[in-house]
Amino acid sequence: MFDKVLVANRGEIAVRVMRACEELGVDTVAVYSEADKHSGHVRYADEAYNVGPARAADSYLDQAAIVDAALQADADAIHPGYGFLAENADFAERVEETDGVTWIGPASTAMERLGEKTQARRAMREADVPIVPGTTDPVEDVAEVHEFGDEHGYPIAIKAEGGGGGRGMKIVREPEDAEEQLESAKREGEAYFSNPSVYLERYLENPRHIEVQILADHHGNVRHLGERDCSLQRRHQKVIEEGPSPALSDELREQIGEAARRGADAADYYNAGTFEFLVEEDTEREPGEELGPDTNFYFLEVNTRIQVEHTVTEELTGVDIVKWQLRVAADDEIAFEQDDVELEGHAMEFRINAENAAEEFAPATGGEFEVYDPPGGIGVRVDDAPRQGDDLVTDYDSMVAKLITWGGDREECIARGQRALADYDIEGFPTIIPFHRMMLNDDAFVGGTHTTKYLDEQLDPERIDEAQERWGTGTEPSDGDEDEEVTEREFTVEVNGKRFDVELEERGAPPIQVADAEDAGGARPQRPGAGGGGGGGGSSDGSSTTAEGDEVTAEMQGTILEVEVDEGEAVDAGDVLCVLEAMKMENDVVAERGGTVTEVAVDEGDSVDMGDTLFVLD
């Protein structure tokens, strides 16, 4: 087993991996950006290293900085968690080629083969795994989209080869939409995955999203750990995951599980991974009915990493998937047979996101964990990183924790979910806890007849508004008793990029005035070898606008994907000025009135914060 593991991630998944390491007697190393210097995963690790500024591209996605931190810490392995670099085959290869450091995950060659969707489709077809009708070569021209539509009909899904979770996927419902959606999918693929290649699939109108957890070792052993049903989604983003699926018969469940094992074996895949499938739903199916063995199911993609919802499978099987990731990477052999895997009871995972569901799930733009009191009791698990008093970091994903409930059957699991969600107290910013509480009283979800389209196309949005009003948490801080003035100071010291925390508490004394490094004219500590780096456009780089007129500012933190106008150009009200990516969604920034563009303060690829100036109109 390893001596020390660097976790190349943040938040709850970093803490989850560190807890597994601790139980195996392995020391842990955290990496953190400037935005995360006081975050929970940094507190939990045995040691921590600063790898760059808040912008993910300059920190958590900086491959050289991550590997440098591992070498400096004498870590002998790197675990990527999920997101960021977890499915980046180039990063996996970089780690594999680093002397003395082991990559905790599948081989980079397998990641490349299965991470690129067209290659994965070819591999699955050769392994006799059903695939959705579509292309197995990249699509370059809109004429190919039209030809595919003529043969297979509409709608068509255009998907980025490196995509996942809805990123880089566009739907073409009519031939005249093909050109715009093709360019948009290519643009997202380039922005997110540095790969503009896309492919086509027939778009299934009413699918269920079923995924199978795979665990394989270097000795040829491949096990599947049952399925998870991830059909409750909003804009292709999973919200509640559960297992086993309430819709599958045992015969269909076995077919899908064996298809996943067959695909993993054919792809020479090892470590943990998830094979995802779309299952055609019978829209006439009643609650309690099951989909039989003749139901069509199709391979969707492979996630070559641990999944957010791996916790569901752990609760059902008792298998600690993260520990087995570590053991497999250390060349251990899987110690159980396929017949030993049994699914007991029912489990659900609720993503606790800092979002307001009543406002189109808009992410919180700031706040503090004024109150943070997670639930407990039988059948309740919480994977988290924050603690009461922490600031909410809004530079990355909006998920702050995961609530997992288990019961002897689905009914008991739902009842425990209702209790635990009611007990989960978070104040200081909105969360989607009210939305989850509503869904556990929703007929379609409770009956197990929902599909991936349910939230976007069928759920009455007024019900979400009512749930938020009824169960939404307060955002104003409460007054506390202060019998004695207490001053707490936390000093963060970085020596050669390594983090050290020093805490000081004084009672009955006035606050100690300590200037920030910037105020005192000092330089902010950086990891060894880090360059000064120039920032993006707008006010995010410290500059201010000089042109006169009305400023168009960013309404949320994100990345500029495309600038649509030039200085001096005349625009009308409603014209698109730029495309801003935030929270995995493309957002058009439009002119509220007509005028002339007197300043363009951003460029494509710039990272902007809420309130940054994007354009000036006169």
C-alpha positions as CSV (number, residue, x, y, z in Angstrom):
1,M,0.0,0.0,0.0
2,F,1.0,3.6,-0.6
3,D,2.7,5.8,2.1
4,K,1.2,9.1,1.0
5,V,-1.5,10.0,-1.5
6,L,-2.0,13.5,-3.1
7,V,-5.7,14.1,-3.8
8,A,-5.9,16.3,-6.9
9,N,-9.4,17.7,-6.1
10,R,-11.3,19.8,-3.6
11,G,-14.4,19.7,-1.5
12,E,-16.3,16.7,-0.3
13,I,-14.8,14.2,-2.8
14,A,-11.3,15.2,-1.6
15,V,-12.4,14.6,2.0
16,R,-14.0,11.3,1.0
17,V,-10.8,10.0,-0.5
18,M,-8.8,11.2,2.5
19,R,-11.0,9.3,4.9
20,A,-10.4,6.1,2.9
21,C,-6.7,6.8,3.0
22,E,-6.7,7.4,6.7
23,E,-8.5,4.1,7.4
24,L,-5.8,2.3,5.3
25,G,-3.0,4.1,7.3
26,V,-2.0,6.3,4.3
27,D,-1.0,10.0,4.8
28,T,-2.8,12.6,2.6
29,V,-1.8,15.7,0.7
30,A,-4.3,18.4,-0.4
31,V,-3.8,20.9,-3.1
32,Y,-5.8,24.2,-3.1
33,S,-6.3,27.4,-4.9
34,E,-6.3,30.9,-3.5
35,A,-10.1,30.7,-3.2
36,D,-9.9,27.4,-1.2
37,K,-7.2,28.3,1.3
38,H,-9.6,27.9,4.2
39,S,-11.7,25.1,2.8
40,G,-12.5,21.8,4.5
41,H,-10.4,19.5,2.4
42,V,-7.3,21.6,3.3
43,R,-8.1,21.2,7.0
44,Y,-8.6,17.5,6.7
45,A,-5.3,16.6,4.9
46,D,-2.1,15.9,6.7
47,E,-0.4,18.6,4.6
48,A,-1.4,21.0,1.8
49,Y,0.1,22.9,-1.1
50,N,-1.0,26.0,-2.9
51,V,-1.2,25.4,-6.7
52,G,-2.4,28.7,-8.0
53,P,-5.1,31.4,-8.2
54,A,-8.9,30.8,-8.0
55,R,-9.4,30.2,-11.7
56,A,-9.4,26.5,-12.1
57,A,-7.3,26.6,-15.3
58,D,-4.6,28.2,-13.2
59,S,-4.8,25.8,-10.3
60,Y,-6.8,22.6,-10.2
61,L,-6.3,22.1,-14.0
62,D,-2.6,23.0,-13.9
63,Q,-1.1,19.6,-14.5
64,A,2.5,20.7,-13.9
65,A,1.6,22.3,-10.6
66,I,-0.2,19.2,-9.3
67,V,2.7,16.9,-10.2
68,D,5.2,19.4,-8.7
69,A,3.2,19.4,-5.4
70,A,3.2,15.6,-5.4
71,L,7.0,15.5,-5.8
72,Q,7.6,18.2,-3.3
73,A,5.4,16.3,-0.7
74,D,7.1,12.9,-1.6
75,A,3.6,11.5,-2.4
76,D,3.8,8.1,-4.1
77,A,0.3,8.3,-5.7
78,I,-2.2,10.7,-7.0
79,H,-6.0,10.2,-6.8
80,P,-8.0,12.6,-9.0
81,G,-11.4,12.3,-7.5
82,Y,-14.0,13.4,-10.1
83,G,-14.2,16.5,-12.3
84,F,-11.2,18.7,-13.0
85,L,-8.4,16.3,-14.3
86,A,-10.1,13.0,-13.3
87,E,-10.8,11.9,-16.9
88,N,-7.9,13.7,-18.6
89,A,-5.8,10.9,-20.3
90,D,-2.9,13.3,-20.8
91,F,-2.7,14.0,-17.1
92,A,-2.9,10.3,-16.3
93,E,-0.1,9.7,-18.7
94,R,2.0,12.5,-17.1
95,V,1.5,10.9,-13.7
96,E,2.3,7.4,-15.1
97,E,5.6,8.7,-16.5
98,T,6.6,10.4,-13.2
99,D,9.1,8.3,-11.4
100,G,7.9,7.1,-8.0
101,V,4.3,8.3,-8.4
102,T,1.3,6.0,-9.2
103,W,-1.9,7.0,-11.0
104,I,-5.0,5.8,-9.0
105,G,-7.3,5.1,-11.9
106,P,-7.5,3.2,-15.2
107,A,-4.6,3.3,-17.6
108,S,-4.2,6.4,-19.6
109,T,-4.6,4.3,-22.8
110,A,-7.9,2.9,-21.6
111,M,-9.0,6.4,-20.6
112,E,-8.2,7.7,-24.1
113,R,-9.9,4.8,-25.8
114,L,-13.1,5.0,-23.7
115,G,-13.1,8.7,-23.0
116,E,-13.4,9.6,-26.6
117,K,-17.0,8.7,-27.3
118,T,-16.6,7.6,-30.9
119,Q,-13.8,5.2,-29.9
120,A,-15.8,3.9,-27.0
121,R,-18.8,3.3,-29.3
122,R,-16.6,1.2,-31.6
123,A,-15.2,-0.8,-28.7
124,M,-18.6,-1.5,-27.3
125,R,-20.0,-2.5,-30.7
126,E,-17.1,-5.0,-31.1
127,A,-17.9,-6.4,-27.6
128,D,-21.6,-6.9,-28.6
129,V,-22.8,-4.2,-26.3
130,P,-25.9,-2.4,-27.7
131,I,-25.2,1.2,-28.8
132,V,-27.6,4.0,-29.8
133,P,-27.8,4.4,-33.6
134,G,-25.2,7.0,-34.5
135,T,-21.8,7.8,-36.0
136,T,-18.5,6.2,-35.0
137,D,-16.4,8.9,-36.7
138,P,-16.2,12.6,-35.9
139,V,-18.6,14.8,-37.8
140,E,-17.2,17.9,-39.5
141,D,-19.9,19.4,-41.7
142,V,-23.5,20.3,-41.3
143,A,-24.4,18.2,-44.4
144,E,-23.5,15.1,-42.4
145,V,-26.1,16.1,-39.8
146,H,-28.7,16.6,-42.4
147,E,-27.9,13.2,-43.9
148,F,-28.1,11.5,-40.5
149,G,-31.5,13.2,-39.9
150,D,-32.8,12.0,-43.3
151,E,-31.8,8.4,-42.4
152,H,-32.7,8.2,-38.7
153,G,-35.1,11.1,-38.2
154,Y,-35.2,14.0,-35.7
155,P,-34.3,14.9,-33.0
156,I,-30.6,14.3,-33.2
157,A,-28.1,14.6,-30.4
158,I,-24.7,16.3,-31.3
159,K,-22.2,15.3,-28.6
160,A,-18.7,16.4,-27.9
161,E,-16.3,13.5,-27.9
162,G,-14.8,14.4,-24.6
163,G,-18.1,15.5,-23.1
164,G,-20.3,14.2,-20.3
165,G,-23.0,15.4,-17.9
166,G,-24.7,17.4,-20.7
167,R,-21.6,19.4,-21.5
168,G,-21.0,19.7,-25.2
169,M,-24.3,18.2,-26.1
170,K,-26.8,20.0,-28.4
171,I,-30.2,18.8,-29.7
172,V,-31.2,19.3,-33.3
173,R,-35.0,19.1,-33.6
174,E,-35.3,20.6,-37.1
175,P,-32.9,20.7,-40.1
176,E,-32.6,24.5,-39.9
177,D,-31.2,24.2,-36.4
178,A,-28.3,21.9,-37.4
179,E,-25.7,24.5,-38.3
180,E,-26.1,26.6,-35.1
181,Q,-26.1,23.6,-32.8
182,L,-23.2,21.9,-34.5
183,E,-21.0,25.0,-34.0
184,S,-22.2,25.4,-30.4
185,A,-21.3,21.7,-29.6
186,K,-17.9,22.2,-31.2
187,R,-17.3,25.4,-29.2
188,E,-18.2,23.7,-25.9
189,G,-16.0,20.7,-26.7
190,E,-13.1,23.0,-27.3
191,A,-13.7,25.1,-24.2
192,Y,-14.2,22.3,-21.8
193,F,-12.2,19.4,-23.2
194,S,-9.7,21.0,-25.6
195,N,-11.3,18.8,-28.3
196,P,-13.8,20.2,-30.8
197,S,-14.7,16.8,-32.3
198,V,-18.3,15.8,-32.2
199,Y,-20.4,12.8,-33.2
200,L,-24.1,12.1,-33.7
201,E,-26.7,9.9,-32.0
202,R,-30.4,9.3,-32.4
203,Y,-32.0,11.3,-29.5
204,L,-34.1,9.1,-27.3
205,E,-37.3,11.0,-26.3
206,N,-38.2,9.1,-23.1
207,P,-35.2,7.3,-21.7
208,R,-34.2,6.2,-18.2
209,H,-30.6,6.7,-17.3
210,I,-29.1,3.5,-15.8
211,E,-25.4,3.1,-14.9
212,V,-23.4,0.1,-13.7
213,Q,-20.5,0.4,-11.3
214,I,-17.5,-1.6,-12.4
215,L,-14.4,-2.6,-10.4
216,A,-11.6,-4.4,-12.1
217,D,-8.0,-5.3,-11.1
218,H,-4.7,-5.9,-12.9
219,H,-5.2,-9.7,-12.6
220,G,-8.1,-9.9,-15.0
221,N,-10.9,-9.8,-12.5
222,V,-13.9,-7.7,-13.5
223,R,-16.9,-7.2,-11.1
224,H,-20.0,-5.2,-11.5
225,L,-21.6,-3.8,-8.3
226,G,-25.1,-3.4,-9.5
227,E,-26.9,-0.5,-11.1
228,R,-27.9,3.0,-10.2
229,D,-30.9,4.9,-11.6
230,C,-30.0,8.5,-12.4
231,S,-33.1,9.4,-14.3
232,L,-34.0,12.4,-12.2
233,Q,-32.1,15.1,-14.1
234,R,-32.3,18.8,-14.9
235,R,-30.7,19.8,-18.2
236,H,-28.7,16.5,-18.2
237,Q,-27.4,17.2,-14.7
238,K,-28.2,14.5,-12.1
239,V,-30.1,15.6,-9.0
240,I,-31.2,12.5,-7.2
241,E,-29.6,9.1,-7.8
242,E,-30.8,5.8,-6.4
243,G,-30.3,2.1,-6.5
244,P,-31.5,-0.4,-7.4
245,S,-33.6,1.0,-10.2
246,P,-37.4,1.0,-9.3
247,A,-38.1,0.3,-13.0
248,L,-36.0,-2.7,-13.9
249,S,-36.9,-6.4,-13.7
250,D,-34.3,-8.8,-12.4
251,E,-33.8,-10.2,-15.9
252,L,-33.2,-6.7,-17.5
253,R,-31.0,-5.8,-14.6
254,E,-28.8,-8.9,-15.2
255,Q,-28.6,-8.1,-18.9
256,I,-27.4,-4.6,-18.4
257,G,-24.9,-5.6,-15.7
258,E,-23.4,-8.4,-17.9
259,A,-23.1,-6.0,-20.8
260,A,-21.1,-3.6,-18.6
261,R,-18.8,-6.4,-17.5
262,R,-18.4,-7.5,-21.1
263,G,-17.5,-4.0,-22.2
264,A,-15.0,-3.5,-19.4
265,D,-13.3,-6.8,-20.1
266,A,-13.0,-6.1,-23.9
267,A,-11.6,-2.7,-23.2
268,D,-8.9,-4.1,-20.8
269,Y,-10.3,-1.7,-18.2
270,Y,-9.1,-1.8,-14.6
271,N,-9.8,0.2,-11.4
272,A,-13.2,1.8,-10.8
273,G,-15.4,3.0,-13.6
274,T,-19.1,3.4,-14.6
275,F,-20.7,2.2,-17.7
276,E,-23.8,4.3,-18.5
277,F,-26.8,3.1,-20.5
278,L,-30.1,4.6,-21.8
279,V,-33.1,2.4,-21.3
280,E,-36.2,3.0,-23.4
281,E,-39.1,3.7,-21.0
282,D,-42.6,2.5,-21.5
283,T,-44.6,5.7,-21.1
284,E,-47.8,3.6,-20.4
285,R,-46.1,1.8,-17.5
286,E,-47.9,2.0,-14.2
287,P,-46.2,2.5,-10.8
288,G,-45.0,-0.9,-9.6
289,E,-44.7,-2.4,-13.0
290,E,-41.3,-3.3,-14.2
291,L,-39.5,-3.2,-17.6
292,G,-39.1,-6.7,-18.9
293,P,-36.1,-8.4,-20.6
294,D,-37.2,-7.4,-24.1
295,T,-36.8,-3.7,-23.3
296,N,-34.2,-1.9,-25.5
297,F,-31.1,-0.5,-23.7
298,Y,-28.1,1.2,-25.3
299,F,-24.6,2.0,-24.2
300,L,-24.1,5.7,-23.6
301,E,-20.6,6.3,-22.3
302,V,-17.9,5.2,-19.8
303,N,-16.9,7.4,-16.9
304,T,-13.3,6.5,-16.3
305,R,-13.3,7.7,-12.7
306,I,-15.2,7.5,-9.4
307,Q,-18.7,8.9,-9.7
308,V,-20.4,11.5,-7.6
309,E,-23.1,8.9,-6.8
310,H,-20.7,6.0,-5.9
311,T,-22.1,6.3,-2.4
312,V,-25.4,4.7,-3.4
313,T,-23.6,1.5,-4.5
314,E,-21.5,1.5,-1.3
315,E,-24.6,1.6,0.8
316,L,-26.2,-1.3,-1.2
317,T,-23.2,-3.6,-1.3
318,G,-21.0,-2.7,1.7
319,V,-18.1,-2.4,-0.7
320,D,-15.8,0.7,-0.1
321,I,-15.1,1.6,-3.7
322,V,-12.5,4.2,-3.0
323,K,-10.5,1.8,-0.8
324,W,-10.6,-0.7,-3.7
325,Q,-9.4,2.0,-6.1
326,L,-6.3,2.4,-3.8
327,R,-5.8,-1.4,-3.5
328,V,-6.1,-2.0,-7.2
329,A,-3.7,0.8,-8.0
330,A,-1.3,-0.9,-5.4
331,D,-1.7,-4.1,-7.5
332,D,-3.9,-6.0,-5.0
333,E,-6.3,-8.6,-6.4
334,I,-10.1,-8.2,-5.9
335,A,-11.0,-10.4,-2.9
336,F,-14.6,-11.2,-3.8
337,E,-16.4,-13.0,-6.6
338,Q,-19.3,-11.7,-8.7
339,D,-21.7,-14.1,-7.0
340,D,-20.7,-12.5,-3.6
341,V,-22.1,-9.1,-4.7
342,E,-25.6,-8.7,-3.4
343,L,-27.7,-5.5,-3.3
344,E,-29.4,-5.2,0.1
345,G,-32.2,-2.7,0.6
346,H,-32.5,0.6,-1.2
347,A,-30.3,3.8,-1.2
348,M,-30.7,7.4,-2.5
349,E,-28.3,10.2,-2.9
350,F,-29.4,13.9,-2.8
351,R,-27.0,16.5,-4.1
352,I,-26.9,19.4,-1.7
353,N,-26.3,22.3,-4.0
354,A,-26.0,26.0,-3.2
355,E,-28.7,26.9,-5.6
356,N,-32.2,28.4,-5.6
357,A,-34.4,26.0,-7.4
358,A,-37.2,28.6,-7.5
359,E,-34.9,30.8,-9.6
360,E,-34.1,28.4,-12.4
361,F,-31.6,26.7,-10.0
362,A,-29.4,29.8,-10.0
363,P,-26.2,29.2,-8.0
364,A,-25.5,31.3,-5.0
365,T,-23.1,34.1,-5.6
366,G,-21.7,34.3,-2.1
367,G,-22.5,33.7,1.5
368,E,-21.3,32.0,4.7
369,F,-22.3,28.8,6.4
370,E,-23.9,30.8,9.2
371,V,-25.6,27.6,10.4
372,Y,-24.4,24.2,9.3
373,D,-26.0,21.2,11.1
374,P,-26.2,18.0,9.0
375,P,-28.6,15.2,9.9
376,G,-27.8,11.8,11.4
377,G,-29.5,8.6,12.7
378,I,-29.9,5.1,11.3
379,G,-29.6,4.9,7.5
380,V,-28.2,8.4,7.1
381,R,-24.8,9.3,5.6
382,V,-23.4,12.8,4.8
383,D,-20.4,13.3,2.7
384,D,-19.2,16.9,3.1
385,A,-16.3,19.2,3.7
386,P,-17.6,22.6,5.1
387,R,-18.1,23.5,8.7
388,Q,-20.2,26.2,10.4
389,G,-18.6,29.6,9.9
390,D,-16.9,28.7,6.6
391,D,-17.3,31.0,3.6
392,L,-19.1,29.6,0.6
393,V,-16.7,29.3,-2.3
394,T,-18.5,30.0,-5.5
395,D,-15.6,29.7,-8.0
396,Y,-16.4,26.1,-8.8
397,D,-19.2,23.6,-8.7
398,S,-22.2,24.5,-6.6
399,M,-22.4,21.2,-4.7
400,V,-21.5,21.6,-1.1
401,A,-22.4,18.1,0.3
402,K,-24.2,14.9,-0.5
403,L,-26.9,13.3,1.7
404,I,-27.3,9.5,1.3
405,T,-30.1,7.5,2.9
406,W,-30.6,3.8,3.1
407,G,-33.6,1.7,4.0
408,G,-34.7,-1.9,3.9
409,D,-36.9,-1.1,0.9
410,R,-37.6,2.0,-1.2
411,E,-40.4,3.2,0.9
412,E,-38.3,3.2,4.1
413,C,-35.4,4.9,2.2
414,I,-37.8,7.7,1.1
415,A,-39.1,8.1,4.6
416,R,-35.6,8.4,6.0
417,G,-34.8,10.9,3.2
418,Q,-37.8,13.0,4.2
419,R,-36.6,13.0,7.8
420,A,-33.0,13.7,7.1
421,L,-33.7,16.5,4.6
422,A,-36.0,18.2,7.2
423,D,-33.2,17.9,9.8
424,Y,-30.5,19.3,7.4
425,D,-30.1,22.9,8.6
426,I,-28.0,25.2,6.3
427,E,-28.4,29.0,6.6
428,G,-26.5,31.8,4.9
429,F,-27.5,31.1,1.3
430,P,-30.2,29.1,-0.6
431,T,-29.9,25.4,-1.2
432,I,-32.0,22.9,-3.1
433,I,-33.1,21.0,0.0
434,P,-36.6,22.4,-0.4
435,F,-36.7,20.9,-3.9
436,H,-35.6,17.5,-2.7
437,R,-38.3,17.5,0.0
438,M,-40.9,18.3,-2.6
439,M,-39.6,15.5,-4.9
440,L,-40.0,12.9,-2.1
441,N,-43.8,13.8,-2.2
442,D,-44.0,13.7,-6.0
443,D,-46.2,11.1,-7.5
444,A,-44.1,10.4,-10.6
445,F,-40.8,10.1,-8.6
446,V,-42.3,8.1,-5.8
447,G,-44.0,5.8,-8.3
448,G,-40.7,5.4,-10.2
449,T,-42.2,6.3,-13.6
450,H,-40.1,9.5,-14.2
451,T,-37.6,9.8,-17.0
452,T,-34.7,12.1,-17.8
453,K,-37.2,14.6,-19.3
454,Y,-39.5,14.8,-16.3
455,L,-38.0,17.8,-14.5
456,D,-37.5,19.9,-17.7
457,E,-40.7,19.1,-19.5
458,Q,-43.4,17.9,-17.1
459,L,-42.9,19.2,-13.5
460,D,-45.0,22.3,-12.7
461,P,-42.5,25.0,-11.8
462,E,-45.1,26.6,-9.4
463,R,-44.6,23.5,-7.1
464,I,-40.9,24.4,-6.8
465,D,-41.8,28.0,-5.9
466,E,-44.1,26.7,-3.2
467,A,-41.5,24.3,-1.8
468,Q,-38.9,27.1,-1.7
469,E,-41.3,29.4,0.1
470,R,-42.3,26.7,2.6
471,W,-38.9,25.1,3.4
472,G,-36.3,27.7,2.2
473,T,-33.7,28.5,4.8
474,G,-33.0,32.0,6.0
475,T,-30.1,34.0,4.7
476,E,-29.7,36.7,7.4
477,P,-27.3,36.0,10.3
478,S,-28.8,35.6,13.7
479,D,-27.8,37.7,16.7
480,G,-25.7,35.9,19.2
481,D,-24.9,36.6,22.9
482,E,-21.5,38.1,23.4
483,D,-20.8,38.0,27.1
484,E,-17.1,38.4,26.4
485,E,-15.3,39.9,23.5
486,V,-13.4,37.1,21.8
487,T,-10.9,37.8,19.0
488,E,-9.9,34.9,16.8
489,R,-7.1,35.2,14.2
490,E,-6.0,32.6,11.8
491,F,-2.7,33.0,10.1
492,T,-1.9,31.1,6.9
493,V,1.8,30.8,6.2
494,E,3.2,29.2,3.1
495,V,6.8,28.1,3.0
496,N,8.0,26.9,-0.4
497,G,4.3,26.5,-1.4
498,K,3.4,24.3,1.6
499,R,0.6,25.5,3.8
500,F,0.9,25.9,7.6
501,D,-2.0,27.2,9.8
502,V,-1.5,29.2,13.0
503,E,-4.5,30.1,15.1
504,L,-4.6,32.7,17.9
505,E,-7.5,33.4,20.2
506,E,-7.7,36.4,22.6
507,R,-10.5,37.1,25.1
508,G,-11.3,40.5,26.5
509,A,-8.9,42.2,24.2
510,P,-9.5,44.4,21.1
511,P,-8.9,42.9,17.7
512,I,-5.3,42.8,16.5
513,Q,-4.8,44.9,13.4
514,V,-2.9,42.8,10.9
515,A,-2.6,44.1,7.3
516,D,-3.0,41.7,4.5
517,A,0.0,40.9,2.4
518,E,-1.3,43.0,-0.5
519,D,-2.0,46.0,1.8
520,A,1.5,45.8,3.2
521,G,3.0,45.7,-0.2
522,G,4.1,42.1,0.2
523,A,3.9,39.5,-2.5
524,R,1.3,36.7,-2.3
525,P,3.1,33.4,-1.7
526,Q,3.2,31.1,-4.7
527,R,4.2,27.5,-5.4
528,P,7.8,27.2,-6.6
529,G,8.1,28.0,-10.3
530,A,4.7,29.7,-10.5
531,G,4.7,32.6,-12.9
532,G,3.0,35.9,-12.4
533,G,0.6,35.3,-15.2
534,G,-1.7,37.8,-16.8
535,G,-5.4,37.6,-16.1
536,G,-8.4,37.8,-18.3
537,G,-10.3,40.9,-19.5
538,G,-12.8,43.2,-17.8
539,S,-12.3,44.3,-14.2
540,S,-11.0,40.9,-13.2
541,D,-7.5,41.8,-14.1
542,G,-7.5,44.9,-11.9
543,S,-8.1,47.4,-14.7
544,S,-11.0,49.8,-14.9
545,T,-13.1,50.9,-17.9
546,T,-12.4,54.3,-19.3
547,A,-15.2,54.6,-21.9
548,E,-18.3,56.5,-21.1
549,G,-21.8,55.0,-21.2
550,D,-23.8,52.2,-19.7
551,E,-21.8,49.2,-18.4
552,V,-22.9,45.6,-19.2
553,T,-21.7,43.5,-16.3
554,A,-21.5,39.8,-15.6
555,E,-24.4,38.5,-13.6
556,M,-22.4,35.4,-12.5
557,Q,-18.9,34.0,-12.4
558,G,-18.0,32.2,-15.5
559,T,-15.9,31.9,-18.7
560,I,-16.4,33.9,-21.9
561,L,-16.9,31.4,-24.7
562,E,-17.5,33.8,-27.6
563,V,-17.6,37.6,-28.1
564,E,-20.2,38.6,-30.7
565,V,-19.6,42.3,-31.2
566,D,-16.7,44.7,-31.8
567,E,-16.0,48.2,-30.6
568,G,-17.9,50.8,-32.6
569,E,-20.6,48.3,-33.6
570,A,-24.2,49.4,-33.4
571,V,-26.5,47.0,-31.5
572,D,-30.2,46.7,-30.9
573,A,-32.0,45.7,-27.7
574,G,-31.9,42.0,-27.4
575,D,-28.8,41.5,-29.5
576,V,-26.3,38.9,-28.1
577,L,-23.1,40.6,-27.0
578,C,-21.3,37.5,-25.8
579,V,-21.7,33.9,-24.6
580,L,-20.9,33.3,-21.0
581,E,-20.5,29.8,-19.6
582,A,-21.4,29.3,-16.0
583,M,-22.4,26.1,-14.1
584,K,-22.0,24.0,-17.3
585,M,-24.6,26.1,-19.2
586,E,-24.1,28.6,-22.0
587,N,-25.8,31.9,-21.3
588,D,-26.3,34.7,-23.8
589,V,-25.5,38.1,-22.5
590,V,-27.8,40.5,-24.4
591,A,-28.1,44.3,-24.8
592,E,-30.9,45.7,-22.7
593,R,-31.2,48.7,-25.0
594,G,-29.8,49.8,-28.4
595,G,-26.6,51.8,-28.8
596,T,-23.0,51.7,-29.9
597,V,-20.4,49.5,-28.3
598,T,-17.7,51.9,-27.0
599,E,-15.7,49.3,-25.2
600,V,-15.2,45.5,-25.3
601,A,-13.6,44.6,-22.0
602,V,-13.3,40.8,-22.4
603,D,-11.8,38.3,-24.8
604,E,-12.8,34.7,-25.5
605,G,-11.5,32.4,-22.8
606,D,-11.4,35.1,-20.1
607,S,-12.6,34.2,-16.6
608,V,-14.9,36.8,-15.1
609,D,-16.5,37.3,-11.7
610,M,-20.0,38.6,-11.0
611,G,-20.1,42.4,-11.5
612,D,-17.1,42.5,-13.8
613,T,-17.6,44.9,-16.7
614,L,-18.0,43.1,-20.1
615,F,-19.0,45.9,-22.4
616,V,-19.8,49.6,-22.4
617,L,-22.7,50.9,-24.5
618,D,-23.4,54.5,-25.5
